[in-house]
Amino acid sequence: MTWQYSPYVTVLIIAAVTASLVALYAWHRRDTPGGIYFVLLMVAVAVWAFTGAAESAALTIPAKISF
């Protein structure tokens, strides 16, 4: 699989890492109202940002489809 660097990929990776850290921080405070749902939302954002970065970095159509 061939990868291509783009500034957009860097932004998405930073967003994925940030969302993961926020989810981890919120997990410690999951007893607050809506805490579990916020953690699930941040995990979904992190997965979306990471797969978006992988799709943007992939060059071939089959690789883009797999992400």
PDB file of N, CA, C, O and CB in Angstrom:
ATOM      1  N   MET A   1       0.845  -1.168   0.000  1.00  0.00           N
ATOM      2  CA  MET A   1       0.000   0.000   0.000  1.00  0.00           C
ATOM      3  C   MET A   1       0.893   1.233   0.000  1.00  0.00           C
ATOM      4  O   MET A   1       1.827   1.337   0.794  1.00  0.00           O
ATOM      5  CB  MET A   1      -0.963  -0.003   1.215  1.00  0.00           C
ATOM      6  N   THR A   2       0.595   2.163  -0.897  1.00  0.00           N
ATOM      7  CA  THR A   2       1.381   3.374  -1.037  1.00  0.00           C
ATOM      8  C   THR A   2       0.676   4.530  -0.330  1.00  0.00           C
ATOM      9  O   THR A   2      -0.546   4.666  -0.394  1.00  0.00           O
ATOM     10  CB  THR A   2       1.615   3.703  -2.525  1.00  0.00           C
ATOM     11  N   TRP A   3       1.476   5.360   0.348  1.00  0.00           N
ATOM     12  CA  TRP A   3       0.937   6.478   1.109  1.00  0.00           C
ATOM     13  C   TRP A   3       1.478   7.788   0.553  1.00  0.00           C
ATOM     14  O   TRP A   3       2.592   7.827   0.031  1.00  0.00           O
ATOM     15  CB  TRP A   3       1.282   6.340   2.604  1.00  0.00           C
ATOM     16  N   GLN A   4       0.707   8.846   0.660  1.00  0.00           N
ATOM     17  CA  GLN A   4       1.122  10.167   0.228  1.00  0.00           C
ATOM     18  C   GLN A   4       0.881  11.147   1.366  1.00  0.00           C
ATOM     19  O   GLN A   4      -0.202  11.189   1.949  1.00  0.00           O
ATOM     20  CB  GLN A   4       0.366  10.602  -1.055  1.00  0.00           C
ATOM     21  N   TYR A   5       1.909  11.937   1.673  1.00  0.00           N
ATOM     22  CA  TYR A   5       1.786  12.908   2.757  1.00  0.00           C
ATOM     23  C   TYR A   5       0.992  14.122   2.290  1.00  0.00           C
ATOM     24  O   TYR A   5       1.116  14.567   1.149  1.00  0.00           O
ATOM     25  CB  TYR A   5       3.176  13.337   3.264  1.00  0.00           C
ATOM     26  N   SER A   6       0.183  14.641   3.192  1.00  0.00           N
ATOM     27  CA  SER A   6      -0.597  15.847   2.940  1.00  0.00           C
ATOM     28  C   SER A   6      -0.781  16.575   4.267  1.00  0.00           C
ATOM     29  O   SER A   6      -0.903  15.929   5.308  1.00  0.00           O
ATOM     30  CB  SER A   6      -1.981  15.508   2.282  1.00  0.00           C
ATOM     31  N   PRO A   7      -0.802  17.903   4.253  1.00  0.00           N
ATOM     32  CA  PRO A   7      -1.053  18.623   5.513  1.00  0.00           C
ATOM     33  C   PRO A   7      -2.417  18.272   6.118  1.00  0.00           C
ATOM     34  O   PRO A   7      -2.588  18.327   7.336  1.00  0.00           O
ATOM     35  CB  PRO A   7      -0.970  20.136   5.277  1.00  0.00           C
ATOM     36  N   TYR A   8      -3.371  17.918   5.279  1.00  0.00           N
ATOM     37  CA  TYR A   8      -4.694  17.523   5.755  1.00  0.00           C
ATOM     38  C   TYR A   8      -4.604  16.265   6.613  1.00  0.00           C
ATOM     39  O   TYR A   8      -5.337  16.129   7.593  1.00  0.00           O
ATOM     40  CB  TYR A   8      -5.645  17.293   4.573  1.00  0.00           C
ATOM     41  N   VAL A   9      -3.713  15.349   6.251  1.00  0.00           N
ATOM     42  CA  VAL A   9      -3.518  14.118   7.025  1.00  0.00           C
ATOM     43  C   VAL A   9      -2.989  14.459   8.415  1.00  0.00           C
ATOM     44  O   VAL A   9      -3.412  13.871   9.410  1.00  0.00           O
ATOM     45  CB  VAL A   9      -2.542  13.154   6.294  1.00  0.00           C
ATOM     46  N   THR A  10      -2.076  15.397   8.475  1.00  0.00           N
ATOM     47  CA  THR A  10      -1.518  15.810   9.772  1.00  0.00           C
ATOM     48  C   THR A  10      -2.596  16.394  10.677  1.00  0.00           C
ATOM     49  O   THR A  10      -2.639  16.096  11.871  1.00  0.00           O
ATOM     50  CB  THR A  10      -0.393  16.837   9.569  1.00  0.00           C
ATOM     51  N   VAL A  11      -3.456  17.218  10.116  1.00  0.00           N
ATOM     52  CA  VAL A  11      -4.539  17.821  10.897  1.00  0.00           C
ATOM     53  C   VAL A  11      -5.485  16.746  11.422  1.00  0.00           C
ATOM     54  O   VAL A  11      -5.911  16.803  12.575  1.00  0.00           O
ATOM     55  CB  VAL A  11      -5.316  18.845  10.046  1.00  0.00           C
ATOM     56  N   LEU A  12      -5.815  15.767  10.581  1.00  0.00           N
ATOM     57  CA  LEU A  12      -6.712  14.701  11.020  1.00  0.00           C
ATOM     58  C   LEU A  12      -6.080  13.812  12.084  1.00  0.00           C
ATOM     59  O   LEU A  12      -6.771  13.361  12.998  1.00  0.00           O
ATOM     60  CB  LEU A  12      -7.129  13.858   9.836  1.00  0.00           C
ATOM     61  N   ILE A  13      -4.803  13.559  11.983  1.00  0.00           N
ATOM     62  CA  ILE A  13      -4.125  12.758  13.014  1.00  0.00           C
ATOM     63  C   ILE A  13      -4.096  13.517  14.336  1.00  0.00           C
ATOM     64  O   ILE A  13      -4.305  12.925  15.395  1.00  0.00           O
ATOM     65  CB  ILE A  13      -2.683  12.397  12.570  1.00  0.00           C
ATOM     66  N   ILE A  14      -3.838  14.818  14.283  1.00  0.00           N
ATOM     67  CA  ILE A  14      -3.866  15.622  15.512  1.00  0.00           C
ATOM     68  C   ILE A  14      -5.262  15.615  16.117  1.00  0.00           C
ATOM     69  O   ILE A  14      -5.405  15.541  17.338  1.00  0.00           O
ATOM     70  CB  ILE A  14      -3.417  17.072  15.229  1.00  0.00           C
ATOM     71  N   ALA A  15      -6.294  15.692  15.280  1.00  0.00           N
ATOM     72  CA  ALA A  15      -7.671  15.641  15.774  1.00  0.00           C
ATOM     73  C   ALA A  15      -7.985  14.289  16.400  1.00  0.00           C
ATOM     74  O   ALA A  15      -8.671  14.223  17.420  1.00  0.00           O
ATOM     75  CB  ALA A  15      -8.655  15.931  14.640  1.00  0.00           C
ATOM     76  N   ALA A  16      -7.490  13.212  15.801  1.00  0.00           N
ATOM     77  CA  ALA A  16      -7.729  11.877  16.350  1.00  0.00           C
ATOM     78  C   ALA A  16      -7.046  11.708  17.708  1.00  0.00           C
ATOM     79  O   ALA A  16      -7.629  11.150  18.637  1.00  0.00           O
ATOM     80  CB  ALA A  16      -7.232  10.802  15.372  1.00  0.00           C
ATOM     81  N   VAL A  17      -5.834  12.183  17.814  1.00  0.00           N
ATOM     82  CA  VAL A  17      -5.111  12.078  19.088  1.00  0.00           C
ATOM     83  C   VAL A  17      -5.792  12.932  20.156  1.00  0.00           C
ATOM     84  O   VAL A  17      -5.937  12.500  21.299  1.00  0.00           O
ATOM     85  CB  VAL A  17      -3.632  12.511  18.916  1.00  0.00           C
ATOM     86  N   THR A  18      -6.206  14.134  19.788  1.00  0.00           N
ATOM     87  CA  THR A  18      -6.883  15.012  20.736  1.00  0.00           C
ATOM     88  C   THR A  18      -8.199  14.402  21.215  1.00  0.00           C
ATOM     89  O   THR A  18      -8.499  14.425  22.409  1.00  0.00           O
ATOM     90  CB  THR A  18      -7.139  16.378  20.101  1.00  0.00           C
ATOM     91  N   ALA A  19      -8.981  13.857  20.283  1.00  0.00           N
ATOM     92  CA  ALA A  19     -10.249  13.236  20.669  1.00  0.00           C
ATOM     93  C   ALA A  19     -10.014  12.018  21.559  1.00  0.00           C
ATOM     94  O   ALA A  19     -10.793  11.762  22.477  1.00  0.00           O
ATOM     95  CB  ALA A  19     -11.047  12.832  19.421  1.00  0.00           C
ATOM     96  N   SER A  20      -8.957  11.274  21.294  1.00  0.00           N
ATOM     97  CA  SER A  20      -8.634  10.118  22.139  1.00  0.00           C
ATOM     98  C   SER A  20      -8.260  10.552  23.550  1.00  0.00           C
ATOM     99  O   SER A  20      -8.669   9.926  24.528  1.00  0.00           O
ATOM    100  CB  SER A  20      -7.488   9.308  21.523  1.00  0.00           C
ATOM    101  N   LEU A  21      -7.494  11.611  23.649  1.00  0.00           N
ATOM    102  CA  LEU A  21      -7.106  12.108  24.975  1.00  0.00           C
ATOM    103  C   LEU A  21      -8.313  12.666  25.733  1.00  0.00           C
ATOM    104  O   LEU A  21      -8.426  12.475  26.944  1.00  0.00           O
ATOM    105  CB  LEU A  21      -6.022  13.192  24.842  1.00  0.00           C
ATOM    106  N   VAL A  22      -9.205  13.347  25.033  1.00  0.00           N
ATOM    107  CA  VAL A  22     -10.419  13.857  25.673  1.00  0.00           C
ATOM    108  C   VAL A  22     -11.305  12.702  26.132  1.00  0.00           C
ATOM    109  O   VAL A  22     -11.897  12.762  27.209  1.00  0.00           O
ATOM    110  CB  VAL A  22     -11.197  14.777  24.708  1.00  0.00           C
ATOM    111  N   ALA A  23     -11.395  11.647  25.314  1.00  0.00           N
ATOM    112  CA  ALA A  23     -12.182  10.475  25.707  1.00  0.00           C
ATOM    113  C   ALA A  23     -11.587   9.814  26.942  1.00  0.00           C
ATOM    114  O   ALA A  23     -12.320   9.392  27.837  1.00  0.00           O
ATOM    115  CB  ALA A  23     -12.259   9.464  24.552  1.00  0.00           C
ATOM    116  N   LEU A  24     -10.278   9.722  26.996  1.00  0.00           N
ATOM    117  CA  LEU A  24      -9.624   9.140  28.168  1.00  0.00           C
ATOM    118  C   LEU A  24      -9.858  10.000  29.411  1.00  0.00           C
ATOM    119  O   LEU A  24     -10.118   9.477  30.494  1.00  0.00           O
ATOM    120  CB  LEU A  24      -8.117   8.979  27.913  1.00  0.00           C
ATOM    121  N   TYR A  25      -9.765  11.304  29.248  1.00  0.00           N
ATOM    122  CA  TYR A  25     -10.021  12.219  30.361  1.00  0.00           C
ATOM    123  C   TYR A  25     -11.468  12.110  30.834  1.00  0.00           C
ATOM    124  O   TYR A  25     -11.736  12.094  32.035  1.00  0.00           O
ATOM    125  CB  TYR A  25      -9.706  13.666  29.950  1.00  0.00           C
ATOM    126  N   ALA A  26     -12.392  12.036  29.887  1.00  0.00           N
ATOM    127  CA  ALA A  26     -13.808  11.946  30.232  1.00  0.00           C
ATOM    128  C   ALA A  26     -14.153  10.593  30.843  1.00  0.00           C
ATOM    129  O   ALA A  26     -15.093  10.493  31.632  1.00  0.00           O
ATOM    130  CB  ALA A  26     -14.666  12.192  28.998  1.00  0.00           C
ATOM    131  N   TRP A  27     -13.413   9.562  30.491  1.00  0.00           N
ATOM    132  CA  TRP A  27     -13.686   8.232  31.049  1.00  0.00           C
ATOM    133  C   TRP A  27     -13.501   8.223  32.564  1.00  0.00           C
ATOM    134  O   TRP A  27     -14.218   7.523  33.279  1.00  0.00           O
ATOM    135  CB  TRP A  27     -12.770   7.179  30.402  1.00  0.00           C
ATOM    136  N   HIS A  28     -12.539   9.003  33.044  1.00  0.00           N
ATOM    137  CA  HIS A  28     -12.317   9.079  34.497  1.00  0.00           C
ATOM    138  C   HIS A  28     -13.448   9.819  35.204  1.00  0.00           C
ATOM    139  O   HIS A  28     -13.612   9.690  36.418  1.00  0.00           O
ATOM    140  CB  HIS A  28     -10.985   9.771  34.793  1.00  0.00           C
ATOM    141  N   ARG A  29     -14.227  10.590  34.452  1.00  0.00           N
ATOM    142  CA  ARG A  29     -15.354  11.340  35.014  1.00  0.00           C
ATOM    143  C   ARG A  29     -16.673  10.867  34.428  1.00  0.00           C
ATOM    144  O   ARG A  29     -17.582  11.666  34.200  1.00  0.00           O
ATOM    145  CB  ARG A  29     -15.181  12.837  34.763  1.00  0.00           C
ATOM    146  N   ARG A  30     -16.774   9.580  34.189  1.00  0.00           N
ATOM    147  CA  ARG A  30     -17.961   9.024  33.531  1.00  0.00           C
ATOM    148  C   ARG A  30     -19.183   8.980  34.438  1.00  0.00           C
ATOM    149  O   ARG A  30     -20.280   8.684  33.964  1.00  0.00           O
ATOM    150  CB  ARG A  30     -17.664   7.637  33.032  1.00  0.00           C
ATOM    151  N   ASP A  31     -19.028   9.263  35.715  1.00  0.00           N
ATOM    152  CA  ASP A  31     -20.165   9.245  36.633  1.00  0.00           C
ATOM    153  C   ASP A  31     -21.049  10.480  36.488  1.00  0.00           C
ATOM    154  O   ASP A  31     -22.177  10.491  36.982  1.00  0.00           O
ATOM    155  CB  ASP A  31     -19.673   9.136  38.061  1.00  0.00           C
ATOM    156  N   THR A  32     -20.558  11.509  35.824  1.00  0.00           N
ATOM    157  CA  THR A  32     -21.369  12.703  35.631  1.00  0.00           C
ATOM    158  C   THR A  32     -22.474  12.422  34.609  1.00  0.00           C
ATOM    159  O   THR A  32     -22.322  11.529  33.776  1.00  0.00           O
ATOM    160  CB  THR A  32     -20.490  13.892  35.171  1.00  0.00           C
ATOM    161  N   PRO A  33     -23.567  13.157  34.657  1.00  0.00           N
ATOM    162  CA  PRO A  33     -24.657  12.927  33.696  1.00  0.00           C
ATOM    163  C   PRO A  33     -24.168  13.116  32.256  1.00  0.00           C
ATOM    164  O   PRO A  33     -23.587  14.148  31.921  1.00  0.00           O
ATOM    165  CB  PRO A  33     -25.841  13.882  33.983  1.00  0.00           C
ATOM    166  N   GLY A  34     -24.407  12.128  31.428  1.00  0.00           N
ATOM    167  CA  GLY A  34     -23.996  12.181  30.032  1.00  0.00           C
ATOM    168  C   GLY A  34     -22.545  11.835  29.791  1.00  0.00           C
ATOM    169  O   GLY A  34     -22.066  11.941  28.662  1.00  0.00           O
ATOM    170  N   GLY A  35     -21.842  11.427  30.815  1.00  0.00           N
ATOM    171  CA  GLY A  35     -20.419  11.148  30.686  1.00  0.00           C
ATOM    172  C   GLY A  35     -20.107   9.988  29.753  1.00  0.00           C
ATOM    173  O   GLY A  35     -19.190  10.073  28.936  1.00  0.00           O
ATOM    174  N   ILE A  36     -20.859   8.918  29.872  1.00  0.00           N
ATOM    175  CA  ILE A  36     -20.641   7.743  29.016  1.00  0.00           C
ATOM    176  C   ILE A  36     -20.892   8.098  27.561  1.00  0.00           C
ATOM    177  O   ILE A  36     -20.134   7.692  26.680  1.00  0.00           O
ATOM    178  CB  ILE A  36     -21.555   6.573  29.443  1.00  0.00           C
ATOM    179  N   TYR A  37     -21.962   8.862  27.305  1.00  0.00           N
ATOM    180  CA  TYR A  37     -22.289   9.239  25.931  1.00  0.00           C
ATOM    181  C   TYR A  37     -21.222  10.155  25.337  1.00  0.00           C
ATOM    182  O   TYR A  37     -20.917  10.074  24.147  1.00  0.00           O
ATOM    183  CB  TYR A  37     -23.653   9.926  25.881  1.00  0.00           C
ATOM    184  N   PHE A  38     -20.660  11.022  26.169  1.00  0.00           N
ATOM    185  CA  PHE A  38     -19.591  11.894  25.702  1.00  0.00           C
ATOM    186  C   PHE A  38     -18.342  11.083  25.362  1.00  0.00           C
ATOM    187  O   PHE A  38     -17.674  11.357  24.366  1.00  0.00           O
ATOM    188  CB  PHE A  38     -19.265  12.955  26.761  1.00  0.00           C
ATOM    189  N   VAL A  39     -18.033  10.097  26.182  1.00  0.00           N
ATOM    190  CA  VAL A  39     -16.891   9.222  25.897  1.00  0.00           C
ATOM    191  C   VAL A  39     -17.106   8.493  24.573  1.00  0.00           C
ATOM    192  O   VAL A  39     -16.194   8.421  23.750  1.00  0.00           O
ATOM    193  CB  VAL A  39     -16.679   8.202  27.046  1.00  0.00           C
ATOM    194  N   LEU A  40     -18.305   7.952  24.363  1.00  0.00           N
ATOM    195  CA  LEU A  40     -18.597   7.255  23.115  1.00  0.00           C
ATOM    196  C   LEU A  40     -18.507   8.196  21.916  1.00  0.00           C
ATOM    197  O   LEU A  40     -18.031   7.803  20.851  1.00  0.00           O
ATOM    198  CB  LEU A  40     -19.984   6.620  23.177  1.00  0.00           C
ATOM    199  N   LEU A  41     -18.956   9.423  22.084  1.00  0.00           N
ATOM    200  CA  LEU A  41     -18.865  10.403  21.016  1.00  0.00           C
ATOM    201  C   LEU A  41     -17.408  10.707  20.676  1.00  0.00           C
ATOM    202  O   LEU A  41     -17.050  10.775  19.500  1.00  0.00           O
ATOM    203  CB  LEU A  41     -19.596  11.683  21.410  1.00  0.00           C
ATOM    204  N   MET A  42     -16.571  10.889  21.683  1.00  0.00           N
ATOM    205  CA  MET A  42     -15.172  11.191  21.431  1.00  0.00           C
ATOM    206  C   MET A  42     -14.433  10.007  20.795  1.00  0.00           C
ATOM    207  O   MET A  42     -13.547  10.200  19.963  1.00  0.00           O
ATOM    208  CB  MET A  42     -14.489  11.594  22.727  1.00  0.00           C
ATOM    209  N   VAL A  43     -14.796   8.803  21.183  1.00  0.00           N
ATOM    210  CA  VAL A  43     -14.200   7.623  20.548  1.00  0.00           C
ATOM    211  C   VAL A  43     -14.614   7.563  19.081  1.00  0.00           C
ATOM    212  O   VAL A  43     -13.795   7.246  18.218  1.00  0.00           O
ATOM    213  CB  VAL A  43     -14.626   6.323  21.285  1.00  0.00           C
ATOM    214  N   ALA A  44     -15.876   7.865  18.794  1.00  0.00           N
ATOM    215  CA  ALA A  44     -16.338   7.864  17.405  1.00  0.00           C
ATOM    216  C   ALA A  44     -15.628   8.943  16.587  1.00  0.00           C
ATOM    217  O   ALA A  44     -15.278   8.710  15.430  1.00  0.00           O
ATOM    218  CB  ALA A  44     -17.859   8.074  17.348  1.00  0.00           C
ATOM    219  N   VAL A  45     -15.416  10.106  17.170  1.00  0.00           N
ATOM    220  CA  VAL A  45     -14.698  11.176  16.477  1.00  0.00           C
ATOM    221  C   VAL A  45     -13.255  10.760  16.209  1.00  0.00           C
ATOM    222  O   VAL A  45     -12.721  11.025  15.132  1.00  0.00           O
ATOM    223  CB  VAL A  45     -14.735  12.479  17.303  1.00  0.00           C
ATOM    224  N   ALA A  46     -12.629  10.113  17.177  1.00  0.00           N
ATOM    225  CA  ALA A  46     -11.254   9.667  16.998  1.00  0.00           C
ATOM    226  C   ALA A  46     -11.147   8.627  15.883  1.00  0.00           C
ATOM    227  O   ALA A  46     -10.232   8.688  15.062  1.00  0.00           O
ATOM    228  CB  ALA A  46     -10.712   9.092  18.306  1.00  0.00           C
ATOM    229  N   VAL A  47     -12.070   7.685  15.852  1.00  0.00           N
ATOM    230  CA  VAL A  47     -12.063   6.666  14.793  1.00  0.00           C
ATOM    231  C   VAL A  47     -12.309   7.317  13.441  1.00  0.00           C
ATOM    232  O   VAL A  47     -11.637   6.988  12.463  1.00  0.00           O
ATOM    233  CB  VAL A  47     -13.132   5.578  15.067  1.00  0.00           C
ATOM    234  N   TRP A  48     -13.268   8.240  13.375  1.00  0.00           N
ATOM    235  CA  TRP A  48     -13.569   8.927  12.129  1.00  0.00           C
ATOM    236  C   TRP A  48     -12.353   9.711  11.628  1.00  0.00           C
ATOM    237  O   TRP A  48     -12.030   9.656  10.442  1.00  0.00           O
ATOM    238  CB  TRP A  48     -14.767   9.864  12.316  1.00  0.00           C
ATOM    239  N   ALA A  49     -11.680  10.439  12.519  1.00  0.00           N
ATOM    240  CA  ALA A  49     -10.531  11.248  12.113  1.00  0.00           C
ATOM    241  C   ALA A  49      -9.372  10.363  11.664  1.00  0.00           C
ATOM    242  O   ALA A  49      -8.694  10.680  10.687  1.00  0.00           O
ATOM    243  CB  ALA A  49     -10.085  12.160  13.263  1.00  0.00           C
ATOM    244  N   PHE A  50      -9.140   9.264  12.364  1.00  0.00           N
ATOM    245  CA  PHE A  50      -8.039   8.377  11.985  1.00  0.00           C
ATOM    246  C   PHE A  50      -8.300   7.716  10.640  1.00  0.00           C
ATOM    247  O   PHE A  50      -7.407   7.659   9.794  1.00  0.00           O
ATOM    248  CB  PHE A  50      -7.821   7.310  13.057  1.00  0.00           C
ATOM    249  N   THR A  51      -9.517   7.214  10.432  1.00  0.00           N
ATOM    250  CA  THR A  51      -9.809   6.576   9.146  1.00  0.00           C
ATOM    251  C   THR A  51      -9.864   7.606   8.019  1.00  0.00           C
ATOM    252  O   THR A  51      -9.527   7.287   6.879  1.00  0.00           O
ATOM    253  CB  THR A  51     -11.137   5.808   9.220  1.00  0.00           C
ATOM    254  N   GLY A  52     -10.278   8.823   8.319  1.00  0.00           N
ATOM    255  CA  GLY A  52     -10.228   9.881   7.316  1.00  0.00           C
ATOM    256  C   GLY A  52      -8.809  10.216   6.916  1.00  0.00           C
ATOM    257  O   GLY A  52      -8.528  10.461   5.742  1.00  0.00           O
ATOM    258  N   ALA A  53      -7.909  10.228   7.893  1.00  0.00           N
ATOM    259  CA  ALA A  53      -6.497  10.466   7.590  1.00  0.00           C
ATOM    260  C   ALA A  53      -5.923   9.333   6.756  1.00  0.00           C
ATOM    261  O   ALA A  53      -5.173   9.573   5.810  1.00  0.00           O
ATOM    262  CB  ALA A  53      -5.689  10.630   8.881  1.00  0.00           C
ATOM    263  N   ALA A  54      -6.271   8.101   7.102  1.00  0.00           N
ATOM    264  CA  ALA A  54      -5.766   6.957   6.340  1.00  0.00           C
ATOM    265  C   ALA A  54      -6.317   6.973   4.914  1.00  0.00           C
ATOM    266  O   ALA A  54      -5.597   6.663   3.964  1.00  0.00           O
ATOM    267  CB  ALA A  54      -6.138   5.634   7.039  1.00  0.00           C
ATOM    268  N   GLU A  55      -7.588   7.334   4.766  1.00  0.00           N
ATOM    269  CA  GLU A  55      -8.172   7.400   3.424  1.00  0.00           C
ATOM    270  C   GLU A  55      -7.522   8.497   2.592  1.00  0.00           C
ATOM    271  O   GLU A  55      -7.281   8.310   1.400  1.00  0.00           O
ATOM    272  CB  GLU A  55      -9.682   7.636   3.511  1.00  0.00           C
ATOM    273  N   SER A  56      -7.239   9.634   3.208  1.00  0.00           N
ATOM    274  CA  SER A  56      -6.610  10.729   2.480  1.00  0.00           C
ATOM    275  C   SER A  56      -5.165  10.410   2.105  1.00  0.00           C
ATOM    276  O   SER A  56      -4.673  10.875   1.077  1.00  0.00           O
ATOM    277  CB  SER A  56      -6.659  11.999   3.307  1.00  0.00           C
ATOM    278  N   ALA A  57      -4.499   9.636   2.916  1.00  0.00           N
ATOM    279  CA  ALA A  57      -3.108   9.303   2.650  1.00  0.00           C
ATOM    280  C   ALA A  57      -2.962   8.176   1.634  1.00  0.00           C
ATOM    281  O   ALA A  57      -1.932   8.076   0.968  1.00  0.00           O
ATOM    282  CB  ALA A  57      -2.420   8.922   3.931  1.00  0.00           C
ATOM    283  N   ALA A  58      -3.971   7.334   1.507  1.00  0.00           N
ATOM    284  CA  ALA A  58      -3.900   6.216   0.567  1.00  0.00           C
ATOM    285  C   ALA A  58      -3.988   6.736  -0.866  1.00  0.00           C
ATOM    286  O   ALA A  58      -4.687   7.711  -1.142  1.00  0.00           O
ATOM    287  CB  ALA A  58      -5.031   5.192   0.842  1.00  0.00           C
ATOM    288  N   LEU A  59      -3.279   6.081  -1.761  1.00  0.00           N
ATOM    289  CA  LEU A  59      -3.249   6.515  -3.150  1.00  0.00           C
ATOM    290  C   LEU A  59      -4.155   5.710  -4.070  1.00  0.00           C
ATOM    291  O   LEU A  59      -4.724   6.264  -5.011  1.00  0.00           O
ATOM    292  CB  LEU A  59      -1.858   6.449  -3.658  1.00  0.00           C
ATOM    293  N   THR A  60      -4.296   4.434  -3.822  1.00  0.00           N
ATOM    294  CA  THR A  60      -5.060   3.587  -4.727  1.00  0.00           C
ATOM    295  C   THR A  60      -6.530   3.563  -4.332  1.00  0.00           C
ATOM    296  O   THR A  60      -6.872   3.760  -3.166  1.00  0.00           O
ATOM    297  CB  THR A  60      -4.491   2.168  -4.740  1.00  0.00           C
ATOM    298  N   ILE A  61      -7.377   3.324  -5.290  1.00  0.00           N
ATOM    299  CA  ILE A  61      -8.823   3.271  -5.046  1.00  0.00           C
ATOM    300  C   ILE A  61      -9.201   2.123  -4.119  1.00  0.00           C
ATOM    301  O   ILE A  61     -10.013   2.340  -3.220  1.00  0.00           O
ATOM    302  CB  ILE A  61      -9.575   3.133  -6.365  1.00  0.00           C
ATOM    303  N   PRO A  62      -8.661   0.906  -4.280  1.00  0.00           N
ATOM    304  CA  PRO A  62      -9.015  -0.159  -3.338  1.00  0.00           C
ATOM    305  C   PRO A  62      -8.629   0.156  -1.891  1.00  0.00           C
ATOM    306  O   PRO A  62      -9.345  -0.216  -0.962  1.00  0.00           O
ATOM    307  CB  PRO A  62      -8.354  -1.446  -3.759  1.00  0.00           C
ATOM    308  N   ALA A  63      -7.510   0.833  -1.702  1.00  0.00           N
ATOM    309  CA  ALA A  63      -7.106   1.219  -0.353  1.00  0.00           C
ATOM    310  C   ALA A  63      -8.060   2.261   0.223  1.00  0.00           C
ATOM    311  O   ALA A  63      -8.402   2.202   1.404  1.00  0.00           O
ATOM    312  CB  ALA A  63      -5.670   1.760  -0.357  1.00  0.00           C
ATOM    313  N   LYS A  64      -8.488   3.208  -0.597  1.00  0.00           N
ATOM    314  CA  LYS A  64      -9.433   4.221  -0.135  1.00  0.00           C
ATOM    315  C   LYS A  64     -10.769   3.590   0.222  1.00  0.00           C
ATOM    316  O   LYS A  64     -11.404   3.992   1.197  1.00  0.00           O
ATOM    317  CB  LYS A  64      -9.629   5.301  -1.201  1.00  0.00           C
ATOM    318  N   ILE A  65     -11.201   2.604  -0.559  1.00  0.00           N
ATOM    319  CA  ILE A  65     -12.463   1.928  -0.291  1.00  0.00           C
ATOM    320  C   ILE A  65     -12.384   1.140   1.005  1.00  0.00           C
ATOM    321  O   ILE A  65     -13.363   1.078   1.750  1.00  0.00           O
ATOM    322  CB  ILE A  65     -12.834   1.005  -1.450  1.00  0.00           C
ATOM    323  N   SER A  66     -11.230   0.532   1.288  1.00  0.00           N
ATOM    324  CA  SER A  66     -11.116  -0.269   2.509  1.00  0.00           C
ATOM    325  C   SER A  66     -11.182   0.606   3.770  1.00  0.00           C
ATOM    326  O   SER A  66     -11.595   0.139   4.831  1.00  0.00           O
ATOM    327  CB  SER A  66      -9.805  -1.067   2.494  1.00  0.00           C
ATOM    328  N   PHE A  67     -10.777   1.862   3.649  1.00  0.00           N
ATOM    329  CA  PHE A  67     -10.877   2.762   4.802  1.00  0.00           C
ATOM    330  C   PHE A  67     -12.219   3.438   4.817  1.00  0.00           C
ATOM    331  O   PHE A  67     -12.499   4.236   5.712  1.00  0.00           O
ATOM    332  CB  PHE A  67      -9.761   3.809   4.785  1.00  0.00           C
TER     333      PHE A  67
END
